Amino acid sequence: ASDESMFEYLNVVSKMFESEAEGYEFYKKYALEKGFSVRKSYVEWDGSNKYIILRKIVCSRQG
């Protein structure tokens, strides 16, 4: 992979958002630009089960 594509990859996968909805919208738009779709996958909650601390958004064809 080129340095440019690696930079883009790292910039996209390491983003942090104020809300789950904001992140999901960003990745839906990004995926559409790249020619695929996404879906929500794994979720990790904080100790009190009130706040999502990690949400994986994956290619919709991911197994």
N, C-alpha and C positions, 0 to 999 in steps of 0.2 A: 504494500500500500504506500501511496505517496505521503509525504509529510503533510500536505494539504488535506488529504482525506482522513488521515489520522487525527489531525487537529479538529476537523469537523466532527468526527466520531466522539472524541473526548469531550468536546464542547456540548454535544447533544446529550450524551448519556449521563453526564455529571450535573445536569441542571437541577436546581432546587426551586420549588414553587411555594407560594403562600397557601394554596389549597390543592386538594386532589383534583378538583374540577379544572383548575387553571392548568395543571400539568397534563391532564388527559386531553384537553383542547389543543395544547401545544403539540403533543405527539400525534394527534389525529391529523392536524394540518401538515406537520412534517412528513408523515407517512404518505399522505395524499400526494404531496409534491414529489415524493420518491417512487410512487407507483404501487403502494401496498396499503393495507389497512391494519389497524391495531385493535387489541382488546385488553381489558384489565385482567391481571393474573394475581399472583401472590400478594398478600397484604400482611404487614407486621404492625401491631399496635403497641402503644406504650404500656407501661406496667399497670395503669389504671383502666385500660381498654377504652379510653376516651378519645385518643388521638392516634391517627395513622402516622407512623414514623417512616414507613417504607411501603411503596406500592410499585409493583413491577407492571409495566405496560409492554406487551409483547406483540409480535407479528400475529395477525389473526390466524395464520396457518401453523403456528408453533404448536407442537404436540404436547 
